[in-house]
Amino acid sequence: MTTTAPPETTGPVAPRGGTDTWRGKSARTVADYAMPLLTVLVLLVASLTTDGFAETANFRAILISTAITGIAAVGMTAITLTGNLFSLGVGSTVVLSGILFLAVAGATGSVLLAVLAALGASLVLGLAQAVIVGAGLNPVITTLAFGAIIYGCVAVGTGGEVVTAGSVPVTWLATTSVLGLPLPVVIFVVLTALVSVLSARTVVGRRLRLLGDNRATAVTSGISAMTGTVVAFASLSVGAAIAGILSAAQLRQMQANDLPNLTLDVIAAVLVGGAAINGGEASAVRTALGALLIVILGNVMLLQGLSPGERLFGVGAVVVVLVVLLHLLRKAGTR
């Protein structure tokens, strides 16, 4: 009769779920709360070190600027969530929406028709991009091409001239206060809450997340990649249209070359908010905080007297550092 000796052990076996699990949970916790804590810290430091930063008028300007950038960024969150990276045509879409809003308002005298026209045009362009991306084309190349086409059409259509709404009052969209807050900020908060709930608490949101996390598994489970892409681009289109409308209402005029840094700011807000560039992880709330942080940094550097090039460099450097740190924390959290 033969017997099998038990395998030799060289020492105690570490229990599963020990130090590595604790480190992973800690890393995920830090990643989840890094953005709100960093935003509060920057606010405190800026208030103590920068003259004029803590003034009411400056805070109001920061909130309105954050609303414009944040609305577009929250809309783009769904694209990154589904693994479609980001849109390089968002700035052109925002400008087109703003110009169309002003032009239709001036021609018809109806703010409602102008809003519907801007939303409709943005959704049609978003649907066209979604179909192309859903068919398998690279989303960055597709959105870059559409951005160039949209800019060219706007520049040619307006002749490079400034577009206004004429005598039709539209500024109330940017100046009206609700519960003491500017209307754009209220819209921004409501949209952020809505997207957050839809992405985290609904079947559609869970499907979008699964598409970004593991597209092959999602498709095998019967989830349509084309439908998810259409939903994601529709979210971006609505956000871009609203941002364009509010920006046009605030400025009371718009031309093709306006908002040159908006695309960069929107992408930066999404990435700084901790979205995984490959998809599967993104938060509308963290994106909103990312937009606030980007605007605060730009505002502080402006008050400090830095040139536009220096401000752009500073924001870019902060974005790179934060994205790398959040990536490392996310990676540690999966161990």
C-alpha positions in Angstrom: 0.0 0.0 0.0 1.3 3.4 -0.9 0.6 6.6 0.8 1.1 10.2 -0.4 3.0 12.5 1.8 1.5 15.9 2.5 3.1 18.8 0.7 5.9 20.5 2.5 5.3 24.0 3.7 8.1 26.5 4.2 6.3 28.7 6.6 2.9 30.0 7.6 0.5 30.8 4.8 -0.8 34.4 4.8 -4.6 34.5 5.1 -6.6 35.7 2.1 -8.0 39.2 2.4 -5.2 40.4 4.7 -2.8 43.2 4.1 -3.3 43.4 0.4 -7.1 43.7 0.8 -6.7 46.4 3.4 -4.3 48.3 1.2 -6.6 47.9 -1.8 -9.6 49.3 0.2 -7.5 52.1 1.6 -6.4 53.1 -1.9 -10.0 53.0 -3.3 -11.1 55.2 -0.3 -8.4 57.7 -1.0 -9.2 57.8 -4.7 -12.9 58.3 -3.9 -12.4 61.2 -1.5 -9.2 62.8 -3.0 -11.1 65.2 -5.3 -13.5 66.8 -2.7 -10.7 67.1 -0.1 -8.3 68.6 -2.7 -10.9 71.0 -3.8 -11.6 72.2 -0.3 -7.8 72.5 0.4 -7.3 74.6 -2.8 -10.2 76.8 -1.8 -8.8 77.5 1.6 -5.2 78.1 0.4 -6.5 80.4 -2.4 -8.7 82.4 0.0 -5.7 83.0 2.4 -3.1 83.8 -0.3 -4.8 85.4 -3.2 -6.2 89.0 -3.0 -9.7 89.2 -4.3 -10.3 85.5 -4.5 -12.7 85.4 -1.5 -14.8 88.2 -2.8 -18.5 87.5 -3.5 -18.3 88.7 -7.1 -15.3 86.4 -7.8 -17.0 83.4 -6.2 -20.1 84.0 -8.4 -17.9 84.2 -11.5 -16.2 81.0 -10.5 -19.5 79.2 -10.1 -20.9 80.4 -13.4 -17.7 79.4 -15.2 -17.7 76.0 -13.5 -21.3 75.5 -14.6 -20.5 76.1 -18.3 -17.4 73.8 -18.2 -19.0 71.3 -15.8 -22.3 70.8 -17.7 -20.3 69.8 -20.8 -17.9 67.7 -18.7 -20.7 65.8 -16.9 -22.3 65.1 -20.3 -19.0 63.7 -21.6 -18.7 61.4 -18.5 -20.9 58.8 -20.2 -18.6 58.6 -23.2 -15.5 57.9 -21.1 -17.6 55.5 -18.9 -18.4 53.4 -22.0 -14.8 53.1 -23.1 -15.1 55.6 -25.9 -12.3 57.8 -24.5 -13.5 61.4 -25.0 -14.7 63.9 -27.6 -12.4 66.3 -29.2 -15.3 68.1 -30.9 -17.1 69.2 -27.7 -15.8 72.8 -27.9 -17.0 73.3 -31.5 -20.4 71.8 -30.6 -20.8 74.2 -27.7 -20.0 77.2 -29.9 -22.3 76.0 -32.6 -25.1 75.5 -30.1 -24.6 79.0 -28.7 -24.5 80.7 -32.1 -27.6 78.8 -33.3 -29.4 79.7 -30.1 -28.6 83.4 -30.6 -29.4 83.4 -34.3 -32.8 81.6 -33.9 -33.7 83.8 -31.0 -32.9 86.9 -33.0 -34.8 85.7 -36.1 -38.0 84.4 -34.3 -38.1 86.3 -31.1 -38.6 83.1 -29.2 -36.1 81.9 -26.6 -37.9 78.5 -26.5 -37.6 77.9 -30.2 -33.9 78.9 -30.0 -33.3 76.4 -27.1 -35.0 73.6 -29.1 -33.0 74.4 -32.2 -29.7 74.3 -30.4 -30.6 71.0 -28.6 -31.9 69.5 -31.8 -28.8 70.4 -33.9 -26.4 69.1 -31.1 -28.3 65.8 -30.8 -28.3 65.2 -34.6 -24.5 65.8 -34.7 -24.1 63.5 -31.6 -26.1 60.8 -33.2 -24.1 60.9 -36.4 -20.9 60.5 -34.4 -22.3 57.8 -32.3 -23.3 55.7 -35.3 -19.8 56.0 -36.8 -18.1 55.2 -33.4 -20.5 52.4 -32.7 -19.6 50.9 -36.1 -16.0 50.5 -34.9 -14.2 53.7 -35.9 -11.8 55.4 -33.4 -13.7 57.8 -31.3 -10.9 60.3 -31.0 -10.4 60.5 -34.8 -14.1 60.7 -35.4 -14.8 63.5 -32.9 -11.7 65.4 -34.0 -12.9 65.3 -37.6 -16.4 66.3 -36.6 -15.0 69.2 -34.5 -13.1 70.5 -37.5 -16.1 70.2 -39.7 -18.4 71.9 -37.2 -15.9 74.7 -36.7 -15.5 75.2 -40.5 -19.2 75.3 -41.1 -19.7 77.8 -38.3 -16.9 80.0 -39.5 -18.1 80.0 -43.1 -21.8 80.4 -42.1 -21.2 83.4 -39.9 -18.4 84.8 -42.1 -16.3 85.2 -38.9 -18.7 87.8 -37.7 -20.2 88.2 -34.2 -23.7 86.7 -33.8 -26.2 88.3 -31.4 -29.9 87.9 -30.5 -30.6 91.4 -31.5 -33.2 93.0 -29.2 -34.4 89.7 -27.9 -33.7 89.4 -24.1 -31.7 86.2 -23.4 -29.4 87.3 -20.6 -32.0 86.3 -18.0 -30.9 82.7 -18.6 -27.5 83.5 -17.1 -28.5 86.2 -14.6 -31.6 84.8 -12.9 -31.1 83.6 -9.4 -32.8 80.6 -7.8 -32.5 80.2 -4.1 -29.6 82.7 -4.2 -27.7 80.8 -6.9 -27.3 81.7 -10.5 -29.6 79.7 -12.8 -26.6 78.1 -14.7 -25.3 76.8 -11.4 -28.7 75.3 -10.4 -28.9 73.6 -13.8 -25.4 72.3 -13.4 -26.2 70.8 -9.9 -29.5 69.2 -11.1 -27.8 67.8 -14.2 -25.0 66.3 -12.2 -27.4 64.7 -9.7 -29.5 63.3 -12.6 -26.5 61.8 -14.5 -25.1 60.4 -11.2 -28.4 58.7 -10.4 -28.9 57.4 -13.9 -25.4 56.0 -14.2 -25.3 54.4 -10.8 -28.9 53.4 -10.0 -30.4 52.3 -13.3 -30.1 49.4 -15.7 -29.0 51.7 -18.5 -26.2 53.1 -16.3 -25.0 49.6 -15.3 -25.0 48.5 -18.9 -22.9 51.6 -19.9 -20.4 50.8 -17.1 -20.2 47.1 -18.1 -19.5 48.2 -21.7 -16.6 50.2 -20.6 -15.3 47.6 -18.1 -15.5 44.6 -20.4 -17.1 45.2 -23.8 -16.8 41.5 -24.9 -18.6 40.3 -21.8 -21.3 43.0 -22.2 -21.9 42.1 -25.8 -22.1 38.4 -25.0 -24.6 39.2 -22.3 -26.9 40.8 -24.9 -26.0 44.5 -24.3 -25.8 46.4 -27.6 -22.6 48.4 -28.0 -24.3 50.6 -30.6 -27.1 51.5 -28.2 -24.7 52.3 -25.4 -22.6 54.5 -27.7 -25.8 56.4 -28.8 -26.8 57.0 -25.2 -23.4 58.2 -24.3 -23.2 60.6 -27.2 -26.7 61.8 -26.5 -25.6 62.7 -23.0 -22.7 64.7 -24.4 -24.9 66.4 -27.0 -27.4 67.6 -24.4 -24.6 68.8 -22.1 -22.8 70.6 -24.9 -26.1 72.3 -26.1 -27.0 73.5 -22.6 -23.4 74.8 -22.1 -23.6 76.6 -25.4 -27.0 78.2 -24.6 -25.9 79.4 -21.2 -22.6 80.7 -22.4 -24.3 82.6 -25.2 -26.8 84.0 -22.8 -24.0 85.2 -20.5 -21.8 86.7 -23.2 -24.9 88.0 -25.2 -22.9 87.3 -28.4 -20.7 84.6 -29.9 -18.4 83.9 -32.8 -16.6 80.9 -34.2 -13.4 81.5 -32.4 -14.9 81.7 -28.9 -14.1 79.3 -26.0 -10.8 78.0 -27.5 -9.7 76.2 -24.3 -13.1 74.6 -23.5 -12.4 71.2 -25.0 -9.2 70.9 -23.0 -10.9 72.0 -19.8 -13.8 69.6 -20.3 -11.5 66.6 -20.9 -9.3 67.7 -17.9 -12.3 67.8 -15.6 -13.4 64.3 -16.6 -9.8 62.9 -16.1 -9.1 64.8 -12.9 -12.5 63.5 -11.7 -10.9 60.0 -11.7 -12.5 58.6 -14.8 -10.7 55.5 -16.1 -9.5 56.4 -19.6 -10.3 52.9 -20.9 -13.8 53.0 -19.4 -15.8 51.2 -16.7 -15.1 53.8 -14.0 -16.4 57.4 -14.0 -18.5 59.6 -11.7 -20.6 62.6 -12.6 -20.1 64.1 -9.1 -16.3 63.7 -9.3 -16.3 65.2 -12.8 -18.2 68.2 -11.5 -15.6 68.7 -8.7 -12.9 68.3 -11.3 -14.5 71.1 -13.3 -14.6 73.3 -10.2 -11.0 72.6 -9.4 -9.9 73.4 -13.0 -11.8 76.7 -12.9 -10.4 77.6 -9.4 -6.9 77.0 -10.5 -7.3 79.2 -13.6 -8.9 81.9 -11.5 -6.1 81.9 -8.9 -3.5 82.1 -11.6 -5.4 84.9 -13.3 -5.5 86.9 -10.1 -1.8 86.3 -9.5 -1.1 87.9 -12.8 0.1 84.9 -14.8 0.0 85.1 -18.6 -2.4 82.9 -20.6 0.5 80.6 -21.5 1.6 80.2 -17.9 -2.0 79.5 -16.8 -2.4 76.8 -19.5 0.9 75.2 -18.5 0.0 75.3 -14.8 -3.4 73.7 -15.3 -1.9 71.1 -17.6 0.8 70.2 -15.1 -1.8 69.8 -12.3 -3.9 67.6 -14.5 -1.0 65.3 -15.4 0.0 64.9 -11.8 -3.5 64.2 -10.5 -4.3 61.8 -13.4 -1.2 59.8 -12.7 -1.8 59.7 -8.9 -5.4 58.6 -9.4 -4.4 55.9 -11.8 -1.9 54.6 -9.3 -4.5 54.6 -6.6 -7.0 52.9 -8.8 -4.5 50.3 -9.7 -3.6 49.6 -6.1 -7.3 49.4 -5.3 -7.7 46.4 -7.6 -5.1 44.3 -6.0 
